[in-house]
């Protein structure tokens, strides 16, 4: 069972790099499906839950630092103009719509304050942040999987729209993209796929040994965060661990020797895939077939409502269509989708903007998720 949890993501990553159809489906979704199948056909041994729960508790705290190590915080502040404005508008609209949805569905969605925290996490940083919110807020596994299932289904519709007619629709009321005179948004010479997606050369000595060092540092950060969390009330200790881990991860990203470790982002995402398989294997599919329409509409309002409001405000702040689309895609779909969306837009110059917005979301999403959840609680 443990070998299945550890090795299946390796196989999925290999197939994703080899076959385009697998990459389009996405490693996260495939891991969720495989985990659910194994967990519901009686293949797991008796007493498996204790090991599953241990994996679920450990994977996210160990993955987050490795994802955050690769950030370039200084670059955020060098990116002026529409990129920063679009990031701030994107975060504002997500938070606003989550509050609106909470007010509408507060009496019909159980523990909606936890759902609000998860939606904040996933629409500012993607699956890693949503997984972090599950841990931080002690979300029931079925609620987590149901929320994420709806998010994936609605997200697929969003992807089809953006990759087909999205640009033409947004250009109806937003101005077209113009390359900045300074050229600081150009990303033509940056191998973005190698930095954030490709696992090529992962096991070479010059790459793998630093990754082991990054993993060791993640273990130290986890231990230190756990120790410091004991200073907080017990009801807040788990959330404190996630916030402390996020803070330490960002702090270490300022150290060149840590930030420049190759493939640390990919290593963190591999651990997140383990989390996806483990958590989905713990779910009872019979409970998931009972569709919660109110939860479905809440997820839809958070996703589509925030992006539409973002586009509306972008006209007031004179932000171009491509920047709005790439920023919204980075927040809703997460950074790995940025090059794909940029390709559909036929505009490589917005790739760096999208990555900066998305990775900034990784950093702030955990803070926002915890703050909003406990505020609404």
DRENDO-1510 file (C-alpha; in Angstrom, 1 decimal, always signed):
<recs>
REC; n; res; u; v; w
REC; 1; UNK; +0.0; +0.0; +0.0 .
REC; 2; UNK; +2.8; +2.4; +0.9 .
REC; 3; UNK; +4.6; +1.6; -2.3 .
REC; 4; UNK; +1.4; +2.3; -4.2 .
REC; 5; UNK; +1.2; +5.8; -2.6 .
REC; 6; UNK; +4.8; +6.6; -3.3 .
REC; 7; UNK; +5.3; +5.1; -6.8 .
REC; 8; UNK; +2.0; +5.8; -8.5 .
REC; 9; UNK; +2.7; +9.6; -8.8 .
REC; 10; UNK; +6.1; +8.7; -10.4 .
REC; 11; UNK; +4.3; +6.7; -13.1 .
REC; 12; UNK; +1.7; +9.5; -13.6 .
REC; 13; UNK; +4.4; +12.1; -13.9 .
REC; 14; UNK; +6.2; +9.9; -16.5 .
REC; 15; UNK; +3.1; +9.4; -18.5 .
REC; 16; UNK; +2.3; +13.1; -18.3 .
REC; 17; UNK; +5.6; +14.0; -19.9 .
REC; 18; UNK; +5.3; +11.3; -22.6 .
REC; 19; UNK; +1.6; +11.7; -23.7 .
REC; 20; UNK; -0.2; +14.9; -24.4 .
REC; 21; UNK; -3.6; +13.5; -23.5 .
REC; 22; UNK; -2.4; +12.6; -20.0 .
REC; 23; UNK; -1.0; +16.1; -19.6 .
REC; 24; UNK; -4.3; +17.7; -20.7 .
REC; 25; UNK; -6.2; +15.6; -18.1 .
REC; 26; UNK; -3.7; +16.6; -15.4 .
REC; 27; UNK; -1.6; +14.6; -12.9 .
REC; 28; UNK; -3.7; +15.9; -10.0 .
REC; 29; UNK; -7.0; +14.6; -11.4 .
REC; 30; UNK; -5.5; +11.3; -12.4 .
REC; 31; UNK; -4.1; +10.7; -8.9 .
REC; 32; UNK; -7.5; +11.5; -7.4 .
REC; 33; UNK; -9.2; +9.0; -9.7 .
REC; 34; UNK; -6.7; +6.2; -9.0 .
REC; 35; UNK; -6.8; +6.8; -5.3 .
REC; 36; UNK; -10.6; +6.7; -5.2 .
REC; 37; UNK; -10.7; +3.5; -7.3 .
REC; 38; UNK; -8.2; +1.7; -5.0 .
REC; 39; UNK; -9.8; +2.9; -1.9 .
REC; 40; UNK; -13.3; +1.8; -2.9 .
REC; 41; UNK; -12.8; -1.7; -4.4 .
REC; 42; UNK; -11.5; -3.4; -1.3 .
REC; 43; UNK; -7.8; -3.6; -2.2 .
REC; 44; UNK; -6.5; -1.8; +0.9 .
REC; 45; UNK; -5.6; -4.0; +3.9 .
REC; 46; UNK; -7.2; -3.9; +7.3 .
REC; 47; UNK; -5.9; -1.1; +9.4 .
REC; 48; UNK; -4.9; +1.0; +6.3 .
REC; 49; UNK; -6.7; +4.1; +7.7 .
REC; 50; UNK; -4.0; +4.8; +10.3 .
REC; 51; UNK; -1.3; +4.9; +7.6 .
REC; 52; UNK; -3.5; +6.9; +5.2 .
REC; 53; UNK; -4.2; +9.5; +7.9 .
REC; 54; UNK; -0.4; +9.7; +8.7 .
REC; 55; UNK; +0.4; +10.3; +5.1 .
REC; 56; UNK; -2.4; +12.9; +4.7 .
REC; 57; UNK; -1.1; +14.8; +7.8 .
REC; 58; UNK; +2.6; +14.8; +6.8 .
REC; 59; UNK; +2.6; +15.4; +3.0 .
REC; 60; UNK; +1.3; +18.9; +2.8 .
REC; 61; UNK; +3.6; +20.4; +5.5 .
REC; 62; UNK; +6.6; +18.8; +3.8 .
REC; 63; UNK; +5.6; +19.9; +0.3 .
REC; 64; UNK; +4.8; +23.5; +1.0 .
REC; 65; UNK; +8.4; +24.7; +1.7 .
REC; 66; UNK; +9.7; +23.0; -1.4 .
REC; 67; UNK; +7.1; +24.8; -3.5 .
REC; 68; UNK; +7.9; +28.2; -1.9 .
REC; 69; UNK; +11.7; +27.9; -2.0 .
REC; 70; UNK; +11.7; +28.7; -5.8 .
REC; 71; UNK; +9.9; +32.0; -5.4 .
REC; 72; UNK; +11.5; +35.3; -6.3 .
REC; 73; UNK; +9.8; +37.8; -4.0 .
REC; 74; UNK; +12.0; +40.7; -5.0 .
REC; 75; UNK; +10.8; +40.2; -8.6 .
REC; 76; UNK; +7.2; +40.8; -7.6 .
REC; 77; UNK; +8.1; +44.3; -6.5 .
REC; 78; UNK; +10.1; +45.1; -9.6 .
REC; 79; UNK; +7.0; +44.2; -11.7 .
REC; 80; UNK; +5.1; +47.5; -11.8 .
REC; 81; UNK; +1.9; +48.5; -13.6 .
REC; 82; UNK; -0.8; +46.2; -14.8 .
REC; 83; UNK; +0.7; +43.0; -13.4 .
REC; 84; UNK; +0.6; +44.1; -9.8 .
REC; 85; UNK; -2.8; +45.8; -10.3 .
REC; 86; UNK; -4.2; +42.6; -11.8 .
REC; 87; UNK; -2.8; +40.5; -8.9 .
REC; 88; UNK; -4.4; +42.7; -6.3 .
REC; 89; UNK; -7.7; +42.9; -8.2 .
REC; 90; UNK; -7.7; +39.1; -8.5 .
REC; 91; UNK; -7.2; +38.5; -4.8 .
REC; 92; UNK; -9.8; +41.2; -3.9 .
REC; 93; UNK; -12.5; +39.7; -6.2 .
REC; 94; UNK; -11.9; +36.2; -5.0 .
REC; 95; UNK; -12.3; +37.2; -1.4 .
REC; 96; UNK; -15.3; +39.4; -2.2 .
REC; 97; UNK; -17.2; +36.5; -4.0 .
REC; 98; UNK; -16.4; +34.1; -1.2 .
REC; 99; UNK; -17.9; +36.4; +1.3 .
REC; 100; UNK; -21.0; +36.9; -0.9 .
REC; 101; UNK; -21.4; +33.1; -1.3 .
REC; 102; UNK; -21.0; +32.6; +2.4 .
REC; 103; UNK; -23.9; +35.1; +3.0 .
REC; 104; UNK; -26.1; +33.3; +0.4 .
REC; 105; UNK; -25.4; +29.7; +1.4 .
REC; 106; UNK; -24.5; +30.0; +5.1 .
REC; 107; UNK; -27.6; +28.1; +6.2 .
REC; 108; UNK; -27.4; +25.3; +3.6 .
REC; 109; UNK; -23.7; +24.2; +3.4 .
REC; 110; UNK; -22.4; +22.5; +6.5 .
REC; 111; UNK; -19.2; +24.0; +8.1 .
REC; 112; UNK; -19.2; +26.6; +5.3 .
REC; 113; UNK; -16.5; +28.6; +7.0 .
REC; 114; UNK; -14.1; +25.7; +6.3 .
REC; 115; UNK; -15.3; +25.5; +2.7 .
REC; 116; UNK; -14.7; +29.3; +2.4 .
REC; 117; UNK; -11.1; +28.8; +3.6 .
REC; 118; UNK; -10.5; +26.0; +1.1 .
REC; 119; UNK; -12.0; +28.0; -1.8 .
REC; 120; UNK; -9.8; +31.0; -0.8 .
REC; 121; UNK; -6.8; +28.7; -0.9 .
REC; 122; UNK; -7.5; +27.1; -4.3 .
REC; 123; UNK; -8.4; +30.3; -6.1 .
REC; 124; UNK; -5.3; +32.0; -4.9 .
REC; 125; UNK; -2.8; +29.2; -5.1 .
REC; 126; UNK; -4.3; +26.0; -6.5 .
REC; 127; UNK; -4.3; +22.5; -5.1 .
REC; 128; UNK; -1.3; +22.9; -2.7 .
REC; 129; UNK; -3.1; +25.7; -0.9 .
REC; 130; UNK; -6.4; +23.9; -0.8 .
REC; 131; UNK; -4.6; +20.8; +0.6 .
REC; 132; UNK; -3.0; +23.1; +3.2 .
REC; 133; UNK; -6.4; +24.4; +4.2 .
REC; 134; UNK; -7.8; +20.9; +4.6 .
REC; 135; UNK; -5.0; +20.3; +7.1 .
REC; 136; UNK; -5.1; +23.7; +8.8 .
REC; 137; UNK; -8.9; +23.7; +9.2 .
REC; 138; UNK; -9.4; +19.9; +9.9 .
REC; 139; UNK; -11.8; +19.5; +7.0 .
REC; 140; UNK; -13.8; +16.3; +6.7 .
REC; 141; UNK; -12.4; +14.2; +3.8 .
REC; 142; UNK; -15.7; +13.8; +2.0 .
REC; 143; UNK; -16.3; +17.6; +2.2 .
REC; 144; UNK; -12.8; +18.2; +0.9 .
REC; 145; UNK; -13.2; +15.8; -2.0 .
REC; 146; UNK; -16.7; +16.9; -2.9 .
REC; 147; UNK; -15.6; +20.6; -3.0 .
REC; 148; UNK; -12.5; +19.7; -5.1 .
REC; 149; UNK; -14.6; +17.5; -7.4 .
REC; 150; UNK; -16.9; +20.4; -8.2 .
REC; 151; UNK; -13.9; +22.7; -8.6 .
REC; 152; UNK; -12.3; +20.3; -11.1 .
REC; 153; UNK; -15.6; +19.9; -13.1 .
REC; 154; UNK; -16.2; +23.7; -13.2 .
REC; 155; UNK; -12.5; +24.3; -13.9 .
REC; 156; UNK; -12.6; +22.1; -17.0 .
REC; 157; UNK; -15.4; +24.2; -18.4 .
REC; 158; UNK; -13.4; +27.3; -17.6 .
REC; 159; UNK; -10.3; +25.9; -19.4 .
REC; 160; UNK; -12.3; +25.1; -22.5 .
REC; 161; UNK; -13.7; +28.6; -22.6 .
REC; 162; UNK; -10.3; +30.3; -22.1 .
REC; 163; UNK; -8.5; +28.1; -24.7 .
REC; 164; UNK; -11.2; +28.6; -27.3 .
REC; 165; UNK; -13.1; +31.9; -27.4 .
REC; 166; UNK; -12.0; +33.6; -24.1 .
REC; 167; UNK; -9.7; +36.2; -25.6 .
REC; 168; UNK; -12.3; +37.3; -28.2 .
REC; 169; UNK; -15.0; +37.6; -25.5 .
REC; 170; UNK; -12.8; +39.7; -23.1 .
REC; 171; UNK; -11.6; +41.9; -25.9 .
REC; 172; UNK; -15.3; +43.1; -26.3 .
REC; 173; UNK; -14.8; +45.4; -23.3 .
REC; 174; UNK; -11.1; +45.3; -22.4 .
REC; 175; UNK; -8.2; +46.9; -24.4 .
REC; 176; UNK; -5.8; +44.7; -26.2 .
REC; 177; UNK; -2.3; +43.8; -24.8 .
REC; 178; UNK; +0.6; +46.2; -25.6 .
REC; 179; UNK; +4.2; +45.2; -24.9 .
REC; 180; UNK; +5.6; +47.4; -22.1 .
REC; 181; UNK; +8.2; +49.9; -23.4 .
REC; 182; UNK; +10.7; +48.7; -20.8 .
REC; 183; UNK; +10.4; +45.1; -22.0 .
REC; 184; UNK; +10.4; +43.8; -18.4 .
REC; 185; UNK; +7.5; +41.5; -19.1 .
REC; 186; UNK; +9.3; +39.6; -21.8 .
REC; 187; UNK; +9.9; +36.0; -21.1 .
REC; 188; UNK; +11.2; +34.7; -24.5 .
REC; 189; UNK; +14.6; +33.6; -23.1 .
REC; 190; UNK; +13.2; +32.0; -20.0 .
REC; 191; UNK; +12.9; +28.2; -19.9 .
REC; 192; UNK; +9.7; +28.3; -17.9 .
REC; 193; UNK; +8.7; +24.7; -18.5 .
REC; 194; UNK; +12.0; +23.4; -17.3 .
REC; 195; UNK; +11.7; +25.5; -14.1 .
REC; 196; UNK; +8.1; +24.6; -13.2 .
REC; 197; UNK; +7.0; +21.5; -15.0 .
REC; 198; UNK; +9.8; +19.3; -16.4 .
REC; 199; UNK; +11.3; +16.5; -14.4 .
REC; 200; UNK; +14.0; +15.9; -16.9 .
REC; 201; UNK; +17.3; +15.3; -15.1 .
REC; 202; UNK; +15.6; +15.1; -11.7 .
REC; 203; UNK; +17.8; +12.1; -10.7 .
REC; 204; UNK; +21.1; +13.4; -11.9 .
REC; 205; UNK; +23.6; +13.8; -9.0 .
REC; 206; UNK; +23.9; +17.6; -9.4 .
REC; 207; UNK; +20.1; +18.0; -9.2 .
REC; 208; UNK; +19.0; +15.2; -6.8 .
REC; 209; UNK; +21.5; +15.8; -4.0 .
REC; 210; UNK; +20.4; +19.5; -3.6 .
REC; 211; UNK; +16.7; +18.3; -3.7 .
REC; 212; UNK; +17.5; +16.0; -0.8 .
REC; 213; UNK; +19.0; +19.0; +1.0 .
REC; 214; UNK; +15.8; +21.0; +0.3 .
REC; 215; UNK; +13.7; +18.1; +1.6 .
REC; 216; UNK; +15.8; +17.9; +4.8 .
REC; 217; UNK; +15.3; +21.7; +5.2 .
REC; 218; UNK; +11.5; +21.1; +4.8 .
REC; 219; UNK; +11.6; +18.5; +7.6 .
REC; 220; UNK; +13.5; +21.0; +9.9 .
REC; 221; UNK; +10.9; +23.7; +9.0 .
REC; 222; UNK; +8.1; +21.3; +9.8 .
REC; 223; UNK; +9.6; +20.4; +13.1 .
REC; 224; UNK; +10.3; +24.0; +14.1 .
REC; 225; UNK; +6.8; +25.1; +13.1 .
REC; 226; UNK; +5.3; +22.2; +15.1 .
REC; 227; UNK; +7.3; +23.3; +18.2 .
REC; 228; UNK; +6.3; +26.9; +17.8 .
REC; 229; UNK; +2.6; +26.0; +17.3 .
REC; 230; UNK; +2.5; +24.6; +20.9 .
REC; 231; UNK; +2.6; +28.3; +22.0 .
REC; 232; UNK; -0.8; +28.8; +20.4 .
REC; 233; UNK; -4.3; +27.7; +21.7 .
REC; 234; UNK; -5.0; +24.0; +20.8 .
REC; 235; UNK; -7.9; +25.0; +18.5 .
REC; 236; UNK; -5.6; +27.1; +16.4 .
REC; 237; UNK; -2.4; +25.0; +16.6 .
REC; 238; UNK; -2.9; +23.2; +13.2 .
REC; 239; UNK; -3.5; +26.5; +11.4 .
REC; 240; UNK; -0.5; +28.0; +13.1 .
REC; 241; UNK; +1.7; +25.1; +11.8 .
REC; 242; UNK; +0.6; +25.8; +8.2 .
REC; 243; UNK; +1.1; +29.6; +8.5 .
REC; 244; UNK; +4.5; +29.2; +10.2 .
REC; 245; UNK; +5.6; +26.7; +7.4 .
REC; 246; UNK; +4.5; +29.2; +4.8 .
REC; 247; UNK; +6.4; +32.0; +6.5 .
REC; 248; UNK; +9.6; +30.0; +6.8 .
REC; 249; UNK; +9.3; +28.8; +3.2 .
REC; 250; UNK; +9.1; +32.4; +2.0 .
REC; 251; UNK; +11.9; +33.5; +4.3 .
REC; 252; UNK; +14.3; +30.8; +2.9 .
REC; 253; UNK; +13.4; +31.8; -0.6 .
REC; 254; UNK; +15.5; +34.9; +0.0 .
REC; 255; UNK; +18.6; +32.8; +0.4 .
REC; 256; UNK; +20.2; +32.3; -3.1 .
REC; 257; UNK; +21.5; +28.9; -2.3 .
REC; 258; UNK; +18.0; +27.7; -1.4 .
REC; 259; UNK; +16.1; +29.6; -4.1 .
REC; 260; UNK; +18.3; +28.3; -6.9 .
REC; 261; UNK; +17.9; +24.6; -6.1 .
REC; 262; UNK; +16.7; +23.1; -9.3 .
REC; 263; UNK; +13.4; +21.1; -9.4 .
REC; 264; UNK; +12.4; +21.9; -5.8 .
REC; 265; UNK; +9.1; +23.1; -7.1 .
REC; 266; UNK; +8.5; +19.8; -9.0 .
REC; 267; UNK; +9.6; +17.8; -5.9 .
REC; 268; UNK; +7.0; +19.6; -3.8 .
REC; 269; UNK; +4.3; +18.9; -6.4 .
REC; 270; UNK; +5.3; +15.2; -6.4 .
REC; 271; UNK; +4.5; +15.1; -2.6 .
REC; 272; UNK; +1.2; +16.9; -3.3 .
REC; 273; UNK; +0.3; +14.1; -5.7 .
REC; 274; UNK; +1.0; +11.6; -3.0 .
REC; 275; UNK; -1.5; +13.6; -0.8 .
REC; 276; UNK; -4.1; +13.5; -3.6 .
REC; 277; UNK; -3.9; +9.7; -3.9 .
REC; 278; UNK; -4.0; +9.2; -0.2 .
REC; 279; UNK; -6.9; +11.5; +0.5 .
REC; 280; UNK; -9.0; +10.2; -2.3 .
REC; 281; UNK; -8.4; +6.6; -1.2 .
REC; 282; UNK; -9.9; +7.6; +2.2 .
REC; 283; UNK; -13.2; +8.8; +0.7 .
REC; 284; UNK; -16.3; +6.8; +0.4 .
REC; 285; UNK; -17.6; +7.3; -3.1 .
REC; 286; UNK; -21.1; +6.3; -2.1 .
REC; 287; UNK; -21.3; +9.6; -0.1 .
REC; 288; UNK; -19.9; +11.7; -3.0 .
REC; 289; UNK; -22.7; +10.7; -5.4 .
REC; 290; UNK; -25.1; +12.6; -3.2 .
REC; 291; UNK; -24.7; +16.0; -5.0 .
REC; 292; UNK; -24.8; +19.1; -2.8 .
REC; 293; UNK; -26.2; +21.7; -5.2 .
REC; 294; UNK; -25.7; +24.5; -2.8 .
REC; 295; UNK; -22.0; +23.6; -2.4 .
REC; 296; UNK; -21.8; +23.3; -6.2 .
REC; 297; UNK; -23.2; +26.8; -6.7 .
REC; 298; UNK; -21.0; +28.2; -4.0 .
REC; 299; UNK; -17.9; +26.8; -5.8 .
REC; 300; UNK; -19.2; +28.2; -9.2 .
REC; 301; UNK; -19.8; +31.6; -7.7 .
REC; 302; UNK; -16.3; +31.8; -6.3 .
REC; 303; UNK; -14.7; +30.7; -9.6 .
REC; 304; UNK; -16.7; +32.4; -12.3 .
REC; 305; UNK; -18.0; +35.3; -10.2 .
REC; 306; UNK; -14.5; +36.4; -9.1 .
REC; 307; UNK; -13.2; +36.2; -12.7 .
REC; 308; UNK; -16.1; +38.2; -14.1 .
REC; 309; UNK; -15.8; +40.9; -11.4 .
REC; 310; UNK; -12.0; +40.9; -12.0 .
REC; 311; UNK; -12.6; +41.6; -15.7 .
REC; 312; UNK; -15.2; +44.3; -14.9 .
REC; 313; UNK; -12.9; +46.2; -12.6 .
REC; 314; UNK; -10.0; +45.8; -15.0 .
REC; 315; UNK; -11.7; +48.1; -17.5 .
REC; 316; UNK; -11.9; +50.8; -14.8 .
REC; 317; UNK; -8.2; +50.3; -14.0 .
REC; 318; UNK; -7.2; +50.1; -17.7 .
REC; 319; UNK; -5.8; +46.6; -17.6 .
REC; 320; UNK; -5.6; +44.7; -20.9 .
REC; 321; UNK; -7.5; +41.6; -21.7 .
REC; 322; UNK; -4.4; +39.2; -21.9 .
REC; 323; UNK; -3.2; +40.3; -18.5 .
REC; 324; UNK; -6.6; +39.7; -17.0 .
REC; 325; UNK; -6.9; +36.3; -18.6 .
REC; 326; UNK; -3.4; +35.1; -17.6 .
REC; 327; UNK; -3.8; +36.5; -14.0 .
REC; 328; UNK; -7.2; +34.9; -13.6 .
REC; 329; UNK; -6.0; +31.6; -15.0 .
REC; 330; UNK; -2.9; +31.6; -12.7 .
REC; 331; UNK; -5.1; +32.1; -9.6 .
REC; 332; UNK; -8.0; +29.8; -10.6 .
REC; 333; UNK; -5.9; +27.0; -12.4 .
REC; 334; UNK; -2.4; +27.5; -10.7 .
REC; 335; UNK; +0.9; +28.4; -12.4 .
REC; 336; UNK; +1.5; +25.2; -14.4 .
REC; 337; UNK; -1.4; +26.2; -16.6 .
REC; 338; UNK; +0.1; +29.6; -17.4 .
REC; 339; UNK; +2.3; +28.6; -20.4 .
REC; 340; UNK; -0.7; +26.7; -21.9 .
REC; 341; UNK; -3.0; +29.7; -21.6 .
REC; 342; UNK; -0.3; +32.0; -22.9 .
REC; 343; UNK; +0.0; +29.7; -26.0 .
REC; 344; UNK; -3.8; +30.0; -26.6 .
REC; 345; UNK; -3.5; +33.8; -26.4 .
REC; 346; UNK; -0.5; +33.7; -28.8 .
REC; 347; UNK; +1.3; +36.0; -26.4 .
REC; 348; UNK; +4.5; +34.7; -24.7 .
REC; 349; UNK; +5.1; +38.1; -23.0 .
REC; 350; UNK; +2.4; +37.5; -20.4 .
REC; 351; UNK; +3.9; +34.2; -19.2 .
REC; 352; UNK; +6.1; +35.9; -16.6 .
REC; 353; UNK; +3.2; +38.0; -15.4 .
REC; 354; UNK; +1.0; +34.9; -15.0 .
REC; 355; UNK; +3.7; +33.0; -13.1 .
REC; 356; UNK; +4.4; +35.9; -10.7 .
REC; 357; UNK; +0.7; +36.3; -10.0 .
REC; 358; UNK; +0.3; +32.5; -9.5 .
REC; 359; UNK; +3.3; +32.0; -7.3 .
REC; 360; UNK; +2.4; +35.1; -5.3 .
REC; 361; UNK; -0.9; +33.3; -4.8 .
REC; 362; UNK; +0.9; +30.3; -3.4 .
REC; 363; UNK; +2.5; +32.6; -0.8 .
REC; 364; UNK; -0.5; +34.6; +0.3 .
REC; 365; UNK; -3.2; +32.0; -0.2 .
REC; 366; UNK; -2.6; +30.2; +3.1 .
REC; 367; UNK; -2.7; +33.4; +5.1 .
REC; 368; UNK; -5.9; +34.6; +3.4 .
REC; 369; UNK; -7.6; +31.2; +3.7 .
REC; 370; UNK; -7.0; +30.9; +7.4 .
REC; 371; UNK; -7.9; +34.6; +8.1 .
REC; 372; UNK; -11.2; +34.3; +6.1 .
REC; 373; UNK; -12.2; +31.0; +7.5 .
REC; 374; UNK; -11.7; +32.1; +11.1 .
REC; 375; UNK; -13.4; +35.4; +10.4 .
REC; 376; UNK; -16.5; +33.7; +9.0 .
REC; 377; UNK; -16.5; +31.1; +11.8 .
</recs>
